[in-house]
Amino acid sequence: MRGCLFVVVFAAIVLSVAAWFGSPILASTLIQAGLDNAGYHAATSTVSATSDPPPKLLLGRADQVQIDGTDVDFRTFHASRLELTLTDVDVFARTAARISGRISGAELTTTDALPTTADVALDGVVGAANATIVVDPATIDRLVKAAFLAKFGVAPASTELVAPATLRIGVPGATIEGAFVVDPDGAIALTTRLGSTVVFRLDPSFPLRLSSIAVEGGNLRITGVLDAETLLGG
């Protein structure tokens, strides 16, 4: 009887230790599998889940999940790096309360078809997180010149970002002012007295709805709302 009791107690200890130390690994594996099934792929990817106490992860609940991937593809969307933190996560339901972090080198679809990227900062509730995209003036200059050349047959000599959301365009013999807007298809367009032309857009597989545009600190600052539940396969 003592031998049997010892085996039972020892087995309980082993299971408890396995639950304590192994549950983060199990949860991380399940989250990674969920991301893969949603169309997420990366050259390198680290997913870590933490909870207090750790065995709560065996029930699929995590206080925090961190995702760090490089050379990331999500369906047809690509970024050089993704660094996200999710809180109050239900692993099995694929839900979370909040998300924060950064997507670096997010590829844009542009009028000149040249590789163009921007960084996206995220913070807020998972289903509707605040997203901010910052595009530098050199990129805007190149994109606007390409868009004007393609649509109007003339390339501006210069461009200048002016607050609150204006672009001054220097063309031979004149200066034209345009305003940045989000067009009905969700692309960033520039409207001038000559007409409207699309400058760039995000890949439609990336669930980000753009809402406002402003010139701040010499850069173009675009804000929107990201449905991270769709992004992460919820």
Secondary structure, 3 states (H helix, E strand, C coil): CHHHHHHHHHHHHHHHHHHHHHHHHHHHHHHHHHHHHCCEEEEEEEEEEECCCHHHHHHCEEEEEEEEEEEEEECCEEEEEEEEEEEEEECCCCECCEEEEEEEEEEEEECCCCCCEEEEEEEEEHHHEEEEEEECHHHHHHHHHHHHHHHHCCCCCEEEEECCCEEEEEECCEEEEEEEEECCCCCEEEEECCEEEEEEEECCCCCEEEEEEEEECCEEEEEEEECHHHHCCC
